[in-house]
Amino acid sequence: IMNKAVFPGSFDPFTTGHANIIERTLNLFDEIVIAIGVNSKKQYLFPLENRIQSISNFYKTEPKISVKTYEGLTVNFCQQIGAKYLVRGLRTSSDFDYERTIALMNKSIDKQLETVFIISAPELSAISSTVVREIYNHKGNISQFIPKGFKI
């Protein structure tokens, strides 16, 4: 039986925090789909094609990882691709409260879907895409928040 997990997000941009969560879940699942959610109402800093390309290139030597995009509910996307696990990173207690609510709603929609929470590494817990975008928008250096070798 294949254990397929989805790691959803906008990944705008993809950070060392995201990479750390993926690295730590690799031995838990046979396949991890990095699922880039598309919300037509949201303004993104990096175009979707760039994000797909950058993340795909970064993980090109890891056969367990694929990158896909989706619109709509994450739970529906998981059903479409046959994923039984959803991976979410937690930085703070407010992340937990928010993610717990979503996990419970997802569970009520699909009893088979399990959400797996990975607590962020302490040294990475302050990193969020929102803050990294702010630094980037103000011409700051974001290299320490992006995985080494990752091309934006």
TAHU-V935883 format. One record per run of one state. SS is the DSSP state (H for helix, E for strand, - for the rest). FROM is the first residue (numbers start at 1). TO is the last residue. Records with the same first field share a line. If there is no record, write none. Layout:
SS=FROM-TO + FROM-TO
This chain:
-=1-3 + 10-15 + 26-30 + 38-47 + 59-64 + 71-73 + 82-84 + 91-92 + 110-113 + 120-121 + 125-128 + 138-142 + 146-152
E=4-9 + 31-37 + 65-70 + 85-90 + 114-119
H=16-25 + 48-58 + 74-81 + 93-109 + 122-124 + 129-137 + 143-145
